[in-house]
């Protein structure tokens, strides 16, 4: 086709349309992808934008990368239409500064050149999503995503459910591994929300979360997305681009025996919440997998945002309003996370139980305001004595310190110093119990042992101060 024929064809479309050409390669792959020409609506939109990419004006027959950053998803979209002769449609939400919904259609065209394929490419965009367009998926994809949505909505334990959802995604993609990762680029931290692997041994997260550079890899994904809504690596050509743009991430994938990957960002209000990805997936079914994850991540992002909001509310409710230290709810959540393997259990840690002596007597003789003041003073003493560690008010007159990665001798000195001060009249007085673990033992057992030690100390205190016996 010559330019005049292509222009005449493009002009038959009223919507924003251009004609794409895709170079065919003997091995079945593709080479240069060009925007051959566009209709008046397309050219006007280009001029209204003041040019795109490195070109100040539209020039027919240019490599598309002159106008937009290289996008593997866009290339695959055009390749399937122009070379494989498959009508294509996609409705996607972009990442980055534009934050719009794209409704894209590509229609195959006949070509008299055996080495070049052609297709039309029509684009509509809007700020708001269209639910009807979002629902235009095959019955199989819709059914699979609906099951995952129902599972998420009925979750009583969100983290446990996310592990099950990761298993569903891995199965649907015929993949070796699936991970849902939360990221906070401001704090430079990331954490696994759910994952599933074919292996019965250690989860990959145990390895990659120890890599201090992993948060930088995650940041590089946003650059690699370049406004697209996903990253798909399905062959050597795609992997070479990853090596060119993110060489350290490429090396980490190679070291983990990753041969293919699909990755979607979890976005909320145009801000990344995290990512979901599968590795070593069924590349022969990449289009269905892309469409399934594309639809699922829209709903998953909303559920993750709700989960994070609830966690923030829990954090706000984790402080004891009277004393300013953390409360029993915060302590219970930490202990539960440690037992469930969500939070790290340090190999060495100490538990200190500190029961405030004489609170009942103060409440009875001086009133509850005086008792509250004593509790606040007690919290200040403990925060000063254990300033590197979290202090919890477990309830009433009982405080607990969880000293992660603490030195045993140092903890014993602090406890003994508090114990001596507790015997001085007029000072805030505690009955104290310490239990130290140097083998990463069960924290519940350690807390029980510290509690027992505290009651032994309390009996000793009241033997010397029978007038304060409650």
C-alpha positions in Angstrom: 0.0 0.0 0.0 1.2 3.5 -0.8 0.7 6.5 1.4 -2.2 7.8 -0.7 -4.1 4.5 -0.3 -3.4 4.4 3.4 -4.5 8.0 3.9 -7.8 7.4 2.0 -8.5 4.4 4.3 -7.7 6.4 7.5 -10.0 9.2 6.3 -13.0 6.8 6.3 -12.9 6.8 10.1 -14.5 9.6 12.1 -12.9 8.7 15.4 -9.2 9.2 16.2 -7.6 6.7 13.9 -4.2 5.9 12.4 -2.8 3.2 10.2 0.0 1.0 11.7 2.5 -1.1 9.9 4.4 -4.0 11.5 7.5 -5.5 10.0 7.4 -9.3 9.8 10.4 -11.4 10.7 11.2 -14.8 9.3 11.2 -16.4 12.8 7.6 -15.2 13.3 8.5 -12.2 15.4 8.3 -8.6 14.4 10.6 -5.7 13.7 9.9 -2.0 13.3 6.4 -0.7 14.0 5.4 2.5 12.3 2.6 5.0 12.3 2.1 5.3 8.6 -0.6 8.0 8.7 -3.7 9.2 10.5 -7.0 10.8 9.8 -7.7 14.5 10.3 -9.0 13.8 13.9 -5.8 12.0 14.7 -3.5 14.7 13.3 -5.5 17.4 15.0 -5.1 15.7 18.4 -1.4 15.4 17.8 -1.1 19.1 17.0 -3.3 20.1 19.9 -0.9 18.2 22.2 2.0 20.3 20.8 3.7 17.2 19.5 4.5 14.0 21.3 7.8 12.4 22.3 10.8 13.6 20.4 8.8 14.9 17.4 7.4 18.5 17.3 5.0 17.5 14.5 3.5 14.4 12.9 5.5 12.9 10.0 4.0 9.9 8.2 5.8 6.6 8.2 7.8 7.2 11.4 8.7 4.5 14.0 6.1 4.8 16.7 8.8 5.3 19.3 9.4 8.7 17.8 6.1 9.7 19.3 5.7 7.5 22.4 8.0 5.6 24.7 8.6 2.0 23.8 5.6 0.0 25.0 5.6 -3.8 24.7 1.9 -4.1 25.3 1.2 -1.7 22.4 3.6 -3.6 20.2 1.9 -6.9 21.0 -1.5 -5.3 20.3 -0.5 -4.1 16.9 1.4 -7.3 16.1 -1.6 -9.5 16.8 -3.8 -7.3 14.5 -1.4 -6.6 11.7 0.6 -9.8 11.4 -1.6 -12.5 13.1 -4.7 -10.9 11.5 -6.7 -10.9 14.8 -9.2 -8.1 15.5 -8.1 -6.6 18.8 -9.9 -4.6 21.5 -8.7 -3.4 24.8 -10.0 -1.1 27.5 -7.3 -0.1 29.9 -6.5 2.4 32.6 -3.0 4.0 32.1 -0.6 4.8 34.9 1.4 8.0 35.2 0.6 11.6 34.6 -2.3 11.1 32.1 -4.5 8.9 34.4 -7.1 8.2 31.6 -9.0 5.2 30.3 -8.2 4.1 26.8 -10.6 2.3 24.6 -8.5 0.8 21.8 -9.5 -1.1 18.7 -7.3 -2.6 15.9 -8.6 -4.1 12.7 -6.4 -6.2 10.4 -5.8 -4.9 6.8 -4.8 -6.8 3.7 -1.3 -6.2 2.6 0.4 -6.8 -0.8 3.8 -6.9 0.9 4.6 -10.3 2.4 7.1 -8.6 4.8 4.7 -6.0 6.2 1.4 -6.2 8.0 -1.1 -3.4 8.4 -3.9 -2.6 10.8 -6.1 0.4 11.7 -5.7 1.7 15.3 -8.6 3.6 16.7 -8.4 5.3 20.1 -10.9 6.9 22.5 -10.1 8.1 25.9 -11.9 9.5 29.0 -11.2 10.4 32.6 -14.0 8.2 33.9 -14.4 4.5 33.5 -17.2 2.9 31.4 -18.6 -0.1 33.2 -20.1 -1.6 30.0 -16.7 -1.6 28.3 -15.1 -3.1 31.4 -17.6 -5.9 31.3 -16.8 -6.9 27.7 -14.8 -10.0 28.4 -15.3 -13.7 27.6 -17.5 -15.7 29.9 -14.5 -17.6 31.1 -12.5 -14.5 32.1 -15.6 -12.9 33.7 -16.3 -16.1 35.7 -12.8 -16.4 36.9 -12.5 -12.8 38.1 -16.0 -12.9 39.7 -15.0 -15.9 41.8 -11.9 -14.0 43.0 -14.0 -10.9 43.8 -16.5 -13.0 45.8 -13.6 -14.6 47.7 -12.2 -11.1 48.5 -15.5 -9.7 49.6 -16.2 -12.6 52.0 -12.7 -12.6 53.5 -12.6 -12.6 57.3 -8.8 -12.9 57.3 -7.6 -10.7 54.5 -4.0 -11.9 54.5 -5.0 -15.5 54.5 -7.5 -14.9 51.7 -4.8 -13.1 49.7 -2.6 -16.3 49.9 -5.6 -18.2 48.4 -6.1 -15.5 45.7 -2.4 -15.7 44.8 -2.9 -19.5 44.4 -5.9 -18.8 42.1 -3.9 -16.4 39.9 -1.0 -18.8 39.7 -3.4 -21.6 38.5 -5.2 -19.4 36.0 -1.9 -18.3 34.5 -0.3 -21.7 34.5 2.5 -20.0 36.3 5.3 -21.2 38.7 4.9 -18.3 41.1 2.5 -15.5 42.0 3.1 -12.6 44.4 1.0 -9.7 45.6 3.4 -7.1 47.0 2.7 -3.9 48.9 5.1 -1.0 48.5 5.7 2.4 50.2 8.2 4.3 48.2 8.3 7.2 50.7 9.3 4.9 53.5 11.3 2.7 51.1 9.7 -0.5 52.3 7.8 -3.4 50.7 6.0 -6.4 52.1 4.3 -9.5 50.7 0.5 -9.5 51.1 0.1 -13.0 49.5 2.1 -15.4 47.4 2.0 -18.9 46.0 4.6 -21.2 44.5 4.8 -24.7 43.0 7.6 -25.6 45.4 6.9 -26.9 48.9 10.0 -25.2 50.3 10.8 -21.6 51.3 8.8 -18.9 49.5 10.8 -16.6 47.2 9.8 -13.6 49.3 12.1 -14.8 52.1 15.0 -14.2 49.7 14.0 -11.1 47.7 12.8 -9.0 50.7 16.2 -9.4 52.2 17.6 -7.5 49.2 17.9 -3.8 50.1 17.7 -3.0 46.4 14.4 -4.6 45.9 12.4 -1.5 46.6 14.6 0.2 43.9 13.6 -2.6 41.5 10.0 -2.0 42.3 10.5 1.8 41.6 12.0 0.9 38.2 8.9 -1.0 37.3 7.0 2.3 37.3 9.5 3.7 34.8 9.3 0.6 32.7 5.5 0.8 32.6 5.9 4.3 31.1 2.2 5.0 31.3 1.2 1.4 30.3 -0.9 -0.7 32.7 1.3 -3.8 32.7 4.6 -5.4 31.9 4.7 -8.6 30.0 7.9 -10.5 29.3 7.1 -13.6 27.2 10.2 -14.1 25.1 13.9 -13.1 24.6 13.0 -9.9 22.8 11.0 -8.7 25.8 13.7 -9.9 28.2 16.3 -7.9 26.3 14.3 -4.7 26.8 14.1 -5.4 30.5 17.9 -5.9 30.5 18.4 -2.6 28.7 16.1 -0.6 30.9 16.5 -2.3 34.3 19.8 -4.3 34.3 19.8 -5.0 38.0 16.3 -6.3 38.0 17.1 -8.4 34.9 20.0 -10.0 36.8 17.7 -10.7 39.8 15.2 -12.4 37.5 17.9 -14.4 35.8 19.2 -15.5 39.2 15.7 -16.6 40.1 15.3 -18.6 36.9 12.5 -16.3 35.6 11.9 -16.9 31.9 8.6 -15.1 31.6 6.6 -12.6 33.7 3.4 -10.6 33.8 3.3 -7.7 36.2 0.5 -5.3 37.0 0.7 -2.3 39.3 -2.1 -2.0 42.0 -3.2 1.7 41.6 -5.5 3.9 43.7 -6.1 7.5 42.8 -3.1 7.3 40.4 -0.8 6.2 43.2 0.9 2.8 43.4 -0.2 0.6 46.3 1.9 -2.3 45.2 2.2 -4.9 42.4 0.9 -8.4 41.5 3.0 -10.6 39.2 3.3 -14.2 38.0 6.4 -15.8 36.6 7.1 -18.6 34.2 3.5 -18.5 33.0 1.9 -20.1 30.0 3.1 -17.8 27.2 0.9 -19.5 24.6 -2.1 -18.0 26.4 -0.7 -14.6 27.2 -3.6 -12.5 25.8 -6.2 -14.3 28.0 -3.8 -14.0 31.0 -3.3 -10.3 30.4 -7.1 -9.7 30.1 -7.8 -11.7 33.3 -5.2 -9.9 35.4 -6.2 -6.6 33.9 -9.8 -6.9 35.0 -8.9 -8.6 38.3 -6.4 -6.0 39.4 -9.0 -3.2 39.0 -11.0 -4.9 41.8 -8.0 -6.1 43.7 -6.6 -2.5 43.9 -9.8 -1.4 45.6 -9.7 -4.2 48.1 -6.1 -3.6 48.9 -6.8 0.2 49.4 -9.7 -0.7 51.8 -7.4 -3.1 53.7 -4.7 -0.5 54.0 -7.2 2.1 55.3 -8.4 -0.4 57.9 -4.8 -1.0 58.9 -4.3 2.8 59.3 -7.4 3.0 61.5 -6.1 0.1 63.5 -2.8 1.9 63.9 -4.6 5.0 65.2 -6.5 2.8 67.6 -3.3 1.1 68.8 -2.3 3.8 71.2 -3.4 3.9 74.9 -5.0 7.4 75.2 -4.2 7.7 78.9 -0.5 6.9 78.8 0.6 7.4 75.2 2.2 4.0 74.9 0.9 1.2 72.7 -2.2 -0.6 73.8 -3.3 -4.2 74.3 -4.8 -4.4 70.8 -1.5 -3.4 69.2 0.4 -6.0 71.3 -2.1 -8.7 70.4 -1.9 -7.9 66.7 1.9 -8.1 66.8 1.9 -11.4 68.7 -0.6 -12.8 66.3 1.4 -11.7 63.3 4.5 -13.3 64.8 2.7 -16.6 65.4 1.3 -16.6 61.9 4.6 -15.8 60.3 3.5 -12.4 59.0 5.9 -10.5 61.3 9.5 -11.5 61.8 10.3 -13.3 65.1 13.8 -12.2 66.1 16.2 -14.9 67.1 17.1 -13.0 70.3 14.5 -11.0 72.2 13.3 -10.3 75.7 9.9 -9.9 77.3 9.6 -7.6 80.4 6.4 -7.6 82.4 6.0 -4.5 84.6 3.1 -4.4 87.0 2.6 -1.1 88.7 2.6 -1.4 92.5 0.2 0.4 94.7 -2.3 1.6 92.1 -5.3 0.3 93.9 -4.3 2.1 97.1 -3.8 5.4 95.3 -7.2 5.0 93.6 -8.9 4.2 96.9 -7.2 6.9 99.0 -6.6 9.8 96.5 -9.1 9.2 93.7 -8.9 8.0 90.1 -7.4 11.2 88.8 -4.4 10.6 91.1 -4.4 7.0 89.9 -4.4 8.1 86.3 -1.5 10.5 87.0 0.4 7.6 88.5 -0.2 5.5 85.4 1.1 8.3 83.2 4.2 8.6 85.3 4.8 4.9 85.2 4.5 4.9 81.3 7.1 7.7 81.2 9.5 5.8 83.4 9.2 2.7 81.2 9.6 4.6 78.0 12.8 6.2 79.4 14.2 2.9 80.6 13.4 1.0 77.4 13.5 3.9 74.9 14.7 1.7 72.0 11.7 -0.8 72.4 8.0 -0.7 72.3 6.1 -0.4 75.6 2.5 -1.7 75.8 -0.2 -1.1 78.4 -1.7 -4.5 78.5 -4.5 -3.4 80.8 -5.1 -1.8 84.2 -1.7 -1.5 86.0 0.1 -4.0 83.7 2.7 -3.0 81.1 4.7 -5.2 78.7 7.9 -4.5 76.9 8.8 -6.5 73.8 12.5 -6.0 73.3 13.5 -7.4 69.8 17.1 -8.1 69.1 18.1 -7.0 72.6 21.2 -7.9 74.5 20.4 -10.1 77.5 22.9 -8.5 79.9 21.7 -5.1 79.0 18.1 -6.0 79.6 19.0 -7.5 83.0 20.8 -4.4 84.0 17.8 -2.2 83.1 15.3 -4.4 84.9 17.5 -4.6 88.0 17.9 -0.8 88.0 14.1 -0.4 87.9 13.7 -2.9 90.7 16.1 -1.0 93.0 14.3 2.3 92.3 11.0 0.5 93.0 12.0 0.0 96.6 12.7 3.7 97.2 9.7 5.5 98.8 8.1 8.1 96.6 9.4 6.5 93.4 7.2 4.8 90.8 7.3 1.2 91.8 7.0 -1.9 89.6 6.9 -5.7 90.1 9.1 -6.9 87.2 9.5 -10.1 85.3 12.0 -10.8 82.5 12.3 -13.7 80.2 15.0 -13.8 77.5 14.9 -16.0 74.3 18.1 -16.6 72.3 16.7 -19.3 70.0 13.7 -17.5 68.5 11.2 -19.4 70.6 7.4 -19.1 70.8 6.6 -15.6 71.9 3.5 -16.7 73.7 5.5 -19.0 75.9 8.1 -16.3 76.6 5.3 -13.9 77.7 3.9 -16.6 80.0 7.3 -17.1 81.6 7.9 -13.4 82.0 4.4 -13.1 83.6 5.3 -15.9 86.1 8.6 -14.1 87.0 6.7 -10.9 87.5 4.3 -12.5 90.0 7.2 -13.9 92.0 8.7 -10.4 92.2 5.3 -8.9 93.2 5.1 -11.4 96.1 8.5 -10.3 97.2 7.5 -6.6 97.0 4.3 -7.1 99.1 6.2 -9.1 101.7 8.2 -5.9 102.3 5.3 -3.5 101.9 2.2 -5.3 103.4 0.4 -2.0 103.7 0.1 -1.8 99.9 -1.3 -5.4 99.6 -4.3 -5.2 97.4 
